[in-house]
Amino acid sequence: MRYLNYCKQKGFLLLLGSLLVVMSPFSGPAFGKNQSKPDFQPKEWMYHSLVDVEFVQQHVKIPVPEDVMIVDARPYKPKYIKGHIPGAVSVPNTTFEEHAGKLPKDKDTLLIFYCGGLKCKLSHKAARKAEELGYTNIKVFAEGFPRWMKVPGHYASISAEYVAAQMAENAVMVYDARPFKPKYVKGHVPGAISLPNTQFDSLSAKLPRDTDFPVIFYCGGLECRLSHKAARKAMELGYTDVKVLSGGYPEWKAAYGSDPSTAVAVKAGEIEGSIEIAQFKKIMENNPESILLIDVRDSDEFAKGSFETSVNIPVDDLEKKVDELPEDKPIVFVCSTGARSGESYYMLQDLRPSLEEVYYLEGGLEFKEDGSYTIEPTS
């Protein structure tokens, strides 16, 4: 009955979904327009060549085309691992030089950079760095990952690390979309359920009864479309929290082998190090001096609005000042989206592990002209 009600309410989306299973999970008649003009007023700090979500959709294909690369400029942790545009490569802006080798050798390749939305500068900075390296066909999807996820039928790709963390918390069901024989029986993610894409309709009862329960699909790697097709079929059935491990079983095996205890040992990257929004607000209202609040946004962003007790250390400068940070107070990093603050947290884990009380604000932070602020959970 629940499914029938869903079909009545969402009939249009089901029809849309049925039109999209073609060469790519994101290409087809419903996305026919080749639009590249963004539907917002660009800021002066933005890159000079911007594109919209319709433009990006046309280049998200499985397998990934050789003449295009979609680049996620957000931190690998905590952002990229828990959700990115399918096929996107992680090249964090603050470690751009270290990861620049991931960029294609052909400097005429279309590069599409994105990050955390219209307030995020990471993709614009990374695009300029790529331009300095001689790349000639660069675009920035300024609305970024939040806009991608708002489009009906879109889902996120995740990393093996995120899958392991969620499985350790019993917070997700994982499905192997490859054939049961010979693939699944030969080796699979420990705890994963066999749900071959070709038998999806007859075996769909294996999916959880609660259509809001998180489900993850995987198959044979970046060249394999089976998990993407299965994910779309699950969304057509009304499942609302669907993700794909695009790297599939090869990525999992490279990271964890086939030992389930290895996966259980991984901590949930989604919440590791973050401070609850309610707790943060309580501290700022009652005892803001009890923490060392570090705003890692750029100086121009900081000047337009900030907490009275915060100090400004842009994330690009943080590594040079890590040794100067005191140990007598808990440290909390903030930015506008949670991307740079999360990266700062992990930077300290690597460079100053002796600092035990370090946290970051995982949320969309916005300051208003009257000095007030709002914090909203981010995707």
C-alpha positions as CSV (number, residue, x, y, z in Angstrom):
1,M,0.0,0.0,0.0
2,R,2.8,2.4,0.9
3,Y,4.4,1.8,-2.5
4,L,1.1,2.3,-4.3
5,N,0.6,5.7,-2.5
6,Y,4.2,6.6,-3.4
7,C,3.5,5.8,-7.1
8,K,0.3,8.0,-7.1
9,Q,2.2,10.9,-5.5
10,K,5.4,10.6,-7.5
11,G,4.1,9.3,-10.7
12,F,5.9,11.9,-12.7
13,L,9.3,11.1,-11.2
14,L,8.8,7.4,-11.8
15,L,8.2,8.2,-15.5
16,L,11.2,10.4,-15.5
17,G,13.3,7.7,-14.0
18,S,12.2,5.1,-16.6
19,L,13.5,7.5,-19.3
20,L,16.9,7.8,-17.9
21,V,18.2,4.2,-18.0
22,V,20.2,4.6,-21.2
23,M,24.0,4.8,-21.8
24,S,24.5,6.7,-18.5
25,P,22.5,6.9,-15.3
26,F,22.4,10.7,-15.8
27,S,21.9,11.0,-19.5
28,G,18.8,10.7,-21.6
29,P,15.8,12.6,-23.1
30,A,14.9,14.3,-19.8
31,F,18.2,16.1,-19.7
32,G,18.3,17.3,-23.3
33,K,19.3,20.9,-22.9
34,N,22.9,21.9,-23.2
35,Q,22.7,24.8,-20.8
36,S,25.8,26.4,-19.3
37,K,24.7,29.8,-18.0
38,P,24.3,29.7,-14.2
39,D,21.1,30.9,-12.6
40,F,22.6,33.3,-10.1
41,Q,24.7,36.5,-9.9
42,P,28.4,35.5,-9.9
43,K,30.6,37.0,-7.2
44,E,33.8,38.9,-8.1
45,W,36.0,36.1,-6.6
46,M,34.4,33.4,-8.7
47,Y,36.2,31.8,-11.7
48,H,35.5,33.4,-15.0
49,S,33.9,30.3,-16.7
50,L,30.9,28.9,-14.8
51,V,28.4,26.1,-15.7
52,D,25.1,24.9,-14.3
53,V,23.9,21.4,-13.3
54,E,22.5,20.7,-16.7
55,F,25.9,21.1,-18.2
56,V,27.5,18.8,-15.6
57,Q,24.8,16.1,-16.1
58,Q,25.8,15.7,-19.7
59,H,29.3,14.7,-18.7
60,V,28.5,12.3,-15.8
61,K,28.7,8.9,-17.6
62,I,29.6,5.4,-16.7
63,P,32.3,4.6,-17.7
64,V,33.9,8.0,-17.3
65,P,34.7,9.6,-20.7
66,E,38.4,10.1,-21.4
67,D,37.9,13.7,-22.6
68,V,36.4,15.0,-19.4
69,M,37.3,15.0,-15.7
70,I,35.0,16.2,-12.9
71,V,37.1,17.4,-10.0
72,D,35.9,17.6,-6.4
73,A,37.9,20.4,-4.7
74,R,36.6,19.8,-1.2
75,P,38.6,17.9,1.4
76,Y,38.8,14.1,1.0
77,K,37.7,13.9,4.7
78,P,35.0,14.5,5.7
79,K,33.3,15.6,2.4
80,Y,34.4,13.5,-0.5
81,I,34.3,10.1,1.2
82,K,30.7,10.5,2.3
83,G,29.3,11.9,-0.9
84,H,30.5,13.2,-4.3
85,I,29.3,13.4,-7.9
86,P,29.6,10.0,-9.5
87,G,32.9,9.7,-11.4
88,A,34.4,12.8,-9.7
89,V,38.1,12.7,-8.8
90,S,39.3,14.1,-5.4
91,V,41.8,16.9,-5.8
92,P,41.4,19.0,-2.6
93,N,42.3,22.7,-3.2
94,T,44.5,23.0,-0.1
95,T,46.6,20.0,-1.2
96,F,46.3,20.7,-4.9
97,E,50.0,20.4,-5.6
98,E,50.1,17.0,-3.9
99,H,47.2,15.6,-5.9
100,A,47.8,17.5,-9.2
101,G,49.1,14.3,-10.7
102,K,45.6,12.9,-10.9
103,L,44.7,15.5,-13.5
104,P,44.9,14.3,-17.2
105,K,48.0,14.6,-19.2
106,D,46.1,16.2,-22.1
107,K,45.9,19.9,-21.2
108,D,42.9,20.3,-23.5
109,T,40.7,17.9,-21.5
110,L,37.5,19.4,-20.1
111,L,37.9,20.0,-16.4
112,I,34.8,20.7,-14.3
113,F,35.6,21.7,-10.7
114,Y,33.1,21.9,-7.9
115,C,32.9,22.1,-4.1
116,G,30.3,22.9,-1.5
117,G,28.1,25.5,-3.2
118,L,27.9,29.2,-3.9
119,K,29.7,30.2,-0.7
120,C,32.6,27.8,-1.3
121,K,35.8,29.2,-2.9
122,L,37.7,25.9,-3.1
123,S,36.7,25.0,-6.7
124,H,37.4,28.5,-8.0
125,K,40.9,28.5,-6.4
126,A,41.6,25.0,-7.7
127,A,40.4,26.0,-11.2
128,R,42.9,28.9,-11.3
129,K,45.7,26.6,-10.1
130,A,44.9,24.2,-13.0
131,E,44.9,27.1,-15.4
132,E,48.4,28.0,-14.2
133,L,49.4,24.5,-15.0
134,G,48.4,25.1,-18.6
135,Y,44.9,23.5,-18.8
136,T,42.9,25.3,-21.4
137,N,39.3,24.0,-21.0
138,I,38.3,24.7,-17.4
139,K,34.8,25.2,-16.0
140,V,33.5,25.6,-12.4
141,F,30.2,24.2,-11.3
142,A,29.7,26.9,-8.6
143,E,26.5,25.6,-7.2
144,G,28.4,22.4,-6.4
145,F,27.4,19.2,-4.7
146,P,24.3,20.6,-2.9
147,R,22.8,21.6,-6.2
148,W,23.6,18.2,-7.7
149,M,21.8,16.4,-5.0
150,K,18.6,18.5,-5.3
151,V,17.9,17.2,-8.8
152,P,15.3,14.4,-8.8
153,G,17.0,11.1,-9.7
154,H,20.5,12.2,-8.6
155,Y,22.4,10.3,-6.0
156,A,25.9,10.4,-4.4
157,S,28.9,8.2,-5.0
158,I,30.8,7.3,-1.8
159,S,34.1,5.8,-0.9
160,A,34.9,2.4,0.6
161,E,35.9,4.1,3.8
162,Y,32.5,5.5,4.2
163,V,30.8,2.2,3.4
164,A,32.9,0.5,6.1
165,A,32.0,3.1,8.7
166,Q,28.3,2.9,8.0
167,M,28.4,-0.9,8.1
168,A,30.3,-0.8,11.4
169,E,27.4,1.2,12.8
170,N,24.7,-1.1,11.3
171,A,23.4,2.1,9.7
172,V,23.1,0.9,6.1
173,M,22.3,-2.1,3.9
174,V,24.8,-2.9,1.1
175,Y,23.9,-4.7,-2.1
176,D,26.1,-6.4,-4.7
177,A,24.6,-5.7,-8.1
178,R,27.0,-8.1,-9.9
179,P,25.8,-11.6,-11.0
180,F,25.6,-14.1,-8.1
181,K,27.8,-16.5,-10.1
182,P,30.6,-16.2,-10.6
183,K,31.2,-12.7,-9.1
184,Y,29.5,-12.6,-5.8
185,V,30.4,-16.2,-4.7
186,K,34.0,-15.6,-5.7
187,G,34.3,-12.5,-3.4
188,H,32.2,-9.7,-2.1
189,V,32.0,-7.0,0.6
190,P,31.5,-8.8,3.9
191,G,27.9,-8.5,4.9
192,A,26.7,-7.3,1.5
193,I,23.5,-8.9,0.0
194,S,23.5,-10.3,-3.5
195,L,20.9,-8.4,-5.6
196,P,22.0,-8.8,-9.3
197,N,20.8,-5.9,-11.4
198,T,19.5,-8.4,-14.0
199,Q,17.3,-10.0,-11.3
200,F,16.4,-6.8,-9.5
201,D,12.6,-7.0,-10.1
202,S,12.3,-10.6,-8.9
203,L,14.6,-10.1,-5.9
204,S,13.6,-6.6,-4.8
205,A,12.0,-8.0,-1.7
206,K,15.6,-8.1,-0.3
207,L,15.5,-4.4,0.0
208,P,14.5,-3.0,3.4
209,R,10.8,-2.4,4.1
210,D,11.5,1.1,5.2
211,T,12.1,3.1,2.0
212,D,13.9,5.8,4.0
213,F,16.6,3.3,5.3
214,P,20.0,4.0,3.6
215,V,21.0,1.6,0.9
216,I,24.3,1.3,-1.0
217,F,25.0,-0.5,-4.3
218,Y,28.3,-1.6,-5.8
219,C,29.5,-3.7,-8.7
220,G,32.8,-4.2,-10.5
221,G,34.4,-0.8,-10.4
222,L,34.4,2.5,-12.3
223,E,33.7,0.8,-15.7
224,C,30.7,-1.0,-14.3
225,R,27.1,0.3,-14.8
226,L,25.2,-2.4,-12.9
227,S,25.3,-0.6,-9.5
228,H,24.1,2.6,-11.0
229,K,21.2,0.9,-12.8
230,A,20.2,-0.9,-9.6
231,A,20.4,2.4,-7.7
232,R,18.1,4.0,-10.1
233,K,15.6,1.1,-9.9
234,A,15.6,1.4,-6.1
235,M,14.9,5.1,-6.4
236,E,12.0,4.3,-8.7
237,L,10.6,2.1,-6.0
238,G,10.6,5.1,-3.6
239,Y,13.9,4.6,-1.7
240,T,15.1,8.0,-0.6
241,D,18.6,7.5,0.6
242,V,20.5,5.7,-2.2
243,K,24.2,5.8,-2.7
244,V,26.7,4.0,-5.0
245,L,30.2,2.8,-4.3
246,S,31.4,3.7,-7.8
247,G,34.8,2.1,-7.2
248,G,33.0,-1.1,-6.4
249,Y,34.5,-4.3,-5.1
250,P,38.0,-3.5,-6.5
251,E,38.1,-0.4,-4.3
252,W,36.9,-2.3,-1.3
253,K,39.3,-5.2,-1.7
254,A,42.2,-2.8,-2.2
255,A,41.3,-1.0,1.0
256,Y,40.2,-3.8,3.3
257,G,40.6,-7.2,1.6
258,S,37.8,-9.5,2.5
259,D,38.1,-9.4,6.3
260,P,34.9,-8.1,7.9
261,S,36.7,-7.2,11.2
262,T,38.8,-4.7,9.3
263,A,35.7,-2.8,8.2
264,V,34.3,-2.8,11.7
265,A,37.5,-1.1,13.0
266,V,37.0,2.0,10.9
267,K,35.3,5.0,12.6
268,A,32.4,6.8,11.0
269,G,34.0,9.6,9.0
270,E,30.6,11.4,8.8
271,I,30.6,12.3,12.5
272,E,34.3,11.9,13.5
273,G,35.6,15.1,15.0
274,S,32.4,17.2,14.5
275,I,30.7,19.1,17.2
276,E,26.9,19.0,17.5
277,I,25.3,22.2,16.3
278,A,23.1,22.5,19.4
279,Q,26.1,22.0,21.6
280,F,28.1,24.6,19.7
281,K,25.3,27.1,20.0
282,K,25.1,26.5,23.7
283,I,28.8,27.1,24.2
284,M,28.6,30.4,22.1
285,E,25.7,31.6,24.2
286,N,27.0,30.7,27.6
287,N,30.8,30.4,27.6
288,P,32.4,31.3,24.3
289,E,35.8,31.9,26.0
290,S,36.0,28.3,27.0
291,I,37.1,27.3,23.5
292,L,39.7,28.5,21.0
293,L,37.4,29.3,18.0
294,I,39.3,29.3,14.7
295,D,37.6,30.6,11.6
296,V,39.4,29.1,8.6
297,R,37.6,31.1,5.9
298,D,39.4,33.6,3.8
299,S,40.1,37.0,5.3
300,D,37.5,38.8,3.1
301,E,34.8,36.4,4.2
302,F,35.9,36.8,7.8
303,A,35.7,40.6,7.5
304,K,32.0,40.4,6.4
305,G,30.9,38.6,9.5
306,S,32.4,36.5,12.3
307,F,32.2,35.4,15.9
308,E,33.6,38.0,18.3
309,T,35.8,35.5,20.0
310,S,37.1,33.8,16.9
311,V,40.5,34.2,15.3
312,N,41.0,34.1,11.6
313,I,43.5,31.5,10.2
314,P,42.6,30.7,6.6
315,V,42.9,27.0,5.9
316,D,45.6,27.8,3.3
317,D,47.8,29.2,6.1
318,L,46.9,26.8,8.8
319,E,49.8,24.3,8.2
320,K,52.3,27.0,8.8
321,K,50.8,27.9,12.1
322,V,50.0,24.5,13.5
323,D,52.8,24.5,16.0
324,E,51.6,27.8,17.4
325,L,48.2,26.5,18.5
326,P,47.9,26.3,22.3
327,E,46.9,23.1,24.2
328,D,45.0,24.7,27.2
329,K,41.6,25.0,25.4
330,P,39.5,22.8,23.1
331,I,39.9,23.9,19.5
332,V,36.8,24.3,17.3
333,F,37.2,25.1,13.6
334,V,34.4,26.8,11.6
335,C,33.9,27.9,8.0
336,S,30.8,28.5,5.8
337,T,30.0,24.9,4.8
338,G,32.0,22.5,7.0
339,A,34.4,21.7,4.2
340,R,37.4,23.8,5.2
341,S,36.7,23.3,8.9
342,G,36.7,19.5,8.4
343,E,39.9,19.6,6.5
344,S,41.5,21.7,9.3
345,Y,40.4,19.0,11.8
346,Y,42.1,16.2,9.8
347,M,45.2,18.4,9.2
348,L,45.7,18.6,13.0
349,Q,45.2,14.9,13.3
350,D,48.2,14.4,11.0
351,L,50.4,17.3,12.1
352,R,49.6,17.8,15.9
353,P,48.2,14.5,17.1
354,S,49.0,15.5,20.7
355,L,46.1,18.0,20.5
356,E,43.3,15.8,21.8
357,E,40.4,18.2,22.0
358,V,40.0,19.3,18.4
359,Y,36.6,19.6,16.7
360,Y,35.0,21.2,13.7
361,L,31.5,22.6,12.9
362,E,29.8,20.4,10.3
363,G,27.2,22.9,9.1
364,G,26.3,25.8,6.9
365,L,27.2,28.9,8.7
366,E,25.9,32.3,7.6
367,F,26.4,35.7,9.3
368,K,23.8,38.4,8.9
369,E,24.3,42.2,8.8
370,D,23.0,42.6,12.4
371,G,25.6,40.3,13.8
372,S,23.4,37.3,14.2
373,Y,24.1,34.0,12.6
374,T,22.4,30.8,11.4
375,I,23.7,27.3,11.2
376,E,22.1,24.6,9.1
377,P,23.1,21.0,8.6
378,T,24.9,20.5,5.3
379,S,24.8,17.6,2.8
